[in-house]
Amino acid sequence: MKRILLIILLAIALAPVSAWAKDADNSTRKERNHIREGNKYYEEKRFADAEVAYRKALEENAASEIAMYNLATSLIRQSGSANPNEGNNPMAEAQSLLQNVAQSARDISVAENAFYNLGNMAFNQQQYDQAINMYKGALRKNPDNDKARENLRLAQLKRQQQQNQDQNKDQNKDRDKQDQNKDQQQQQQNQDQNKDQDKQDQNQNQQKQDQQQQPPQQQQGGISDANANKILKAMENEENATRRKVQDMKKKEAGASSRPRGKQW
């Protein structure tokens, strides 16, 4: 409901103004005729033709605050058909014209409407701080402007909502950052534990390899098992050889005693 009300108030403020009597001394007949022509086109919703007429009025009098204000309103009406690819940005030009009028217009009503429309433009762009300042500018020109006061309150409410949303976003970012730091710490801890375990496994494997590569332990006295086996084998062979010699000698002796003796003489 408030959004619809804002659009209605915007439409009322965009109505063009006429060449008022108080500005007649500084205006020319051609300028006033072009403004009247532009206002006629504006009422017929022929906003492009109205723009042309207002620009002709400014050619006659570059300081015409009424022509500048009305030109700004016709540009705003055409903003929906702008082609940004062609550099056509009527809203930017309209804003510049309204800012000039708001600051320098001698007519209080023209300045009031310029501030009010600047507030509406800022509001629609969600620039609520700027909208608040513009509505306050309109109220300084006319404290009885109820439309500006109502939109001021709405802009203040929107700004508070925006600040709350930004605060929630910041809190969520901080929470996400804390969670991310915790995850990174946990990952680092896991990596360190894995590195320690890998190092222990490597040490154990290295010890096993070293044990396998060590030479056989020697028996007491400095003789290894292999050398002891060789010595025992040699002693056994020597004993067998000795035993065979003894057996051979016994056989020879036994043979000699059994042989017949010769005839005794």
C-alpha positions as CSV (number, residue, x, y, z in Angstrom):
1,M,0.0,0.0,0.0
2,K,2.8,2.4,0.9
3,R,4.6,1.6,-2.4
4,I,1.4,2.5,-4.4
5,L,1.0,5.7,-2.5
6,L,4.6,6.6,-3.3
7,I,4.0,6.2,-7.0
8,I,0.9,8.3,-6.9
9,L,2.7,11.1,-5.1
10,L,5.6,10.9,-7.6
11,A,3.1,11.3,-10.4
12,I,1.6,14.4,-8.8
13,A,5.0,16.0,-8.3
14,L,6.0,15.4,-11.9
15,A,3.3,17.7,-13.3
16,P,5.0,20.5,-15.2
17,V,4.7,24.0,-14.1
18,S,3.8,27.1,-16.1
19,A,5.7,30.3,-16.7
20,W,4.4,32.1,-13.6
21,A,4.1,35.9,-13.4
22,K,6.8,36.3,-10.9
23,D,9.3,35.0,-13.5
24,A,7.9,37.1,-16.3
25,D,10.5,39.8,-16.0
26,N,13.3,37.4,-16.7
27,S,11.6,35.4,-19.4
28,T,11.0,36.0,-23.1
29,R,7.9,35.5,-25.1
30,K,9.4,32.7,-27.2
31,E,10.5,31.0,-24.0
32,R,7.0,31.1,-22.5
33,N,5.5,30.0,-25.7
34,H,7.8,26.9,-25.9
35,I,7.0,26.1,-22.2
36,R,3.2,26.3,-23.0
37,E,3.7,24.1,-26.0
38,G,5.7,21.6,-24.0
39,N,3.1,21.5,-21.3
40,K,0.4,20.8,-23.9
41,Y,2.5,17.9,-25.3
42,Y,3.1,16.7,-21.7
43,E,-0.6,16.5,-20.9
44,E,-1.1,14.5,-24.1
45,K,1.6,12.1,-22.9
46,R,3.8,13.1,-25.8
47,F,6.8,13.3,-23.6
48,A,9.4,13.3,-26.4
49,D,7.7,16.2,-28.1
50,A,7.5,18.0,-24.7
51,E,11.2,17.5,-24.2
52,V,12.0,19.2,-27.6
53,A,9.8,22.1,-26.7
54,Y,11.4,22.6,-23.2
55,R,14.9,22.4,-24.8
56,K,13.8,25.2,-27.2
57,A,12.8,27.3,-24.2
58,L,16.2,26.8,-22.7
59,E,17.8,27.9,-25.9
60,E,15.9,31.2,-25.5
61,N,16.8,31.4,-21.7
62,A,19.4,29.0,-20.4
63,A,18.6,30.1,-16.8
64,S,14.9,29.3,-17.0
65,E,14.3,27.3,-13.9
66,I,10.8,26.4,-15.1
67,A,12.1,25.0,-18.4
68,M,14.8,23.1,-16.6
69,Y,12.3,21.6,-14.1
70,N,9.8,20.7,-16.9
71,L,12.5,19.2,-19.0
72,A,13.5,17.0,-16.1
73,T,10.0,15.8,-15.7
74,S,9.7,14.9,-19.4
75,L,13.0,13.0,-19.2
76,I,11.8,11.0,-16.2
77,R,8.7,10.0,-18.1
78,Q,10.9,8.6,-20.9
79,S,13.3,6.8,-18.6
80,G,11.5,3.4,-19.3
81,S,12.4,3.6,-23.0
82,A,16.1,4.4,-22.5
83,N,18.7,2.3,-24.2
84,P,21.8,2.1,-22.0
85,N,23.8,0.5,-24.9
86,E,23.4,3.8,-26.8
87,G,24.5,5.9,-23.8
88,N,20.9,7.2,-23.5
89,N,20.4,7.9,-19.7
90,P,17.6,10.4,-19.3
91,M,17.4,9.8,-15.5
92,A,21.0,11.0,-15.0
93,E,20.3,14.2,-17.0
94,A,17.0,14.7,-15.1
95,Q,18.7,14.3,-11.8
96,S,21.3,16.9,-12.7
97,L,18.7,19.4,-13.8
98,L,16.7,18.9,-10.6
99,Q,19.7,19.3,-8.4
100,N,20.5,22.6,-10.2
101,V,16.9,23.8,-9.8
102,A,16.7,22.7,-6.1
103,Q,19.8,24.7,-5.2
104,S,19.3,27.8,-7.3
105,A,15.6,28.3,-8.1
106,R,14.2,31.6,-6.8
107,D,10.7,30.2,-6.9
108,I,10.2,28.2,-3.6
109,S,7.6,25.9,-5.1
110,V,9.9,24.9,-8.0
111,A,12.7,24.2,-5.6
112,E,10.3,22.3,-3.3
113,N,9.2,20.0,-6.1
114,A,12.7,19.5,-7.3
115,F,13.8,18.4,-3.8
116,Y,10.8,16.1,-3.6
117,N,11.4,14.4,-6.9
118,L,15.1,14.0,-6.1
119,G,13.9,12.2,-2.9
120,N,11.6,9.9,-4.9
121,M,14.4,9.1,-7.4
122,A,16.8,8.3,-4.6
123,F,14.2,6.2,-2.8
124,N,13.5,4.1,-5.9
125,Q,17.3,3.4,-6.2
126,Q,17.2,2.3,-2.5
127,Q,19.5,5.2,-1.6
128,Y,17.6,6.0,1.6
129,D,20.1,8.4,3.2
130,Q,20.0,10.6,0.1
131,A,16.2,10.3,-0.1
132,I,15.9,11.4,3.5
133,N,18.0,14.5,2.9
134,M,16.0,15.4,-0.2
135,Y,12.7,15.1,1.6
136,K,14.0,17.3,4.4
137,G,15.0,19.8,1.7
138,A,11.5,19.8,0.4
139,L,10.1,20.3,3.9
140,R,12.4,23.2,4.5
141,K,11.0,24.9,1.5
142,N,7.4,24.0,2.5
143,P,6.9,22.6,6.1
144,D,3.2,21.8,5.1
145,N,4.2,19.3,2.4
146,D,2.5,16.3,3.8
147,K,3.6,14.1,0.9
148,A,7.3,14.8,1.6
149,R,6.8,14.2,5.3
150,E,5.1,10.8,4.7
151,N,7.7,9.7,2.3
152,L,10.4,10.9,4.7
153,R,9.0,8.6,7.4
154,L,8.9,5.7,4.9
155,A,12.5,6.3,3.8
156,Q,13.6,6.3,7.4
157,L,11.8,3.0,8.0
158,K,13.4,1.6,4.9
159,R,16.9,2.8,6.0
160,Q,16.4,1.1,9.4
161,Q,15.4,-2.2,7.7
162,Q,18.4,-1.9,5.4
163,Q,20.8,-1.3,8.3
164,N,19.3,-4.3,10.1
165,Q,19.8,-6.5,7.0
166,D,23.4,-5.3,6.7
167,Q,24.0,-6.0,10.3
168,N,22.6,-9.5,9.9
169,K,24.8,-10.1,6.8
170,D,27.8,-9.0,8.8
171,Q,27.0,-11.3,11.6
172,N,26.5,-14.2,9.2
173,K,29.8,-13.4,7.5
174,D,31.5,-13.4,10.9
175,R,29.9,-16.7,11.8
176,D,30.8,-18.2,8.5
177,K,34.4,-17.0,8.9
178,Q,34.6,-18.5,12.4
179,D,33.2,-21.8,11.1
180,Q,35.7,-21.7,8.2
181,N,38.6,-21.1,10.7
182,K,37.4,-24.0,12.8
183,D,37.3,-26.3,9.8
184,Q,40.8,-25.2,8.7
185,Q,42.1,-25.8,12.2
186,Q,40.6,-29.2,12.3
187,Q,41.9,-30.0,8.8
188,Q,45.4,-28.8,9.9
189,Q,45.2,-30.9,13.0
190,N,44.2,-34.0,11.0
191,Q,47.0,-33.4,8.6
192,D,49.5,-33.0,11.4
193,Q,48.3,-36.3,13.0
194,N,48.6,-38.1,9.7
195,K,52.1,-36.7,9.2
196,D,53.1,-38.0,12.6
197,Q,51.6,-41.4,11.9
198,D,53.3,-41.6,8.6
199,K,56.6,-40.7,10.2
200,Q,56.2,-43.4,12.9
201,D,55.4,-45.9,10.2
202,Q,58.4,-44.9,8.2
203,N,60.7,-45.2,11.3
204,Q,59.3,-48.7,12.0
205,N,59.8,-49.8,8.4
206,Q,63.3,-48.4,8.5
207,Q,64.1,-50.3,11.7
208,K,62.8,-53.5,10.1
209,Q,65.0,-53.0,7.0
210,D,68.0,-52.2,9.1
211,Q,67.5,-55.4,11.2
212,Q,67.1,-57.5,8.0
213,Q,70.3,-56.1,6.6
214,Q,72.4,-56.7,9.7
215,P,75.0,-59.7,9.5
216,P,74.3,-62.9,11.6
217,Q,75.2,-62.5,15.2
218,Q,78.4,-64.2,16.2
219,Q,78.6,-66.7,19.1
220,Q,80.6,-65.8,22.2
221,G,84.3,-65.8,21.4
222,G,83.8,-64.1,18.1
223,I,82.9,-67.2,16.0
224,S,79.8,-66.9,13.9
225,D,77.3,-69.7,13.5
226,A,78.5,-70.3,9.9
227,N,82.1,-70.5,11.0
228,A,81.3,-72.8,13.9
229,N,79.5,-75.2,11.5
230,K,82.5,-75.2,9.2
231,I,84.8,-76.1,12.1
232,L,82.5,-78.8,13.4
233,K,82.3,-80.3,9.9
234,A,86.1,-80.2,9.5
235,M,86.6,-81.9,12.9
236,E,84.0,-84.6,12.0
237,N,85.8,-85.3,8.7
238,E,89.1,-85.5,10.5
239,E,87.7,-87.9,13.0
240,N,86.3,-90.0,10.2
241,A,89.6,-90.1,8.4
242,T,91.4,-91.1,11.6
243,R,88.9,-93.8,12.3
244,R,89.5,-95.2,8.8
245,K,93.2,-95.2,9.2
246,V,92.9,-97.1,12.5
247,Q,90.6,-99.6,10.9
248,D,93.0,-100.1,8.0
249,M,95.9,-100.7,10.3
250,K,93.9,-103.3,12.3
251,K,93.0,-105.1,9.1
252,K,96.7,-105.2,8.0
253,E,97.8,-106.6,11.4
254,A,95.1,-109.2,11.3
255,G,96.1,-110.3,7.8
256,A,99.7,-110.6,8.8
257,S,99.0,-112.9,11.8
258,S,96.9,-115.3,9.8
259,R,99.4,-115.7,7.0
260,P,101.3,-119.3,7.2
261,R,104.9,-119.3,8.4
262,G,107.7,-120.7,6.2
263,K,109.5,-124.0,7.0
264,Q,111.9,-123.8,9.8
265,W,115.3,-124.7,9.2
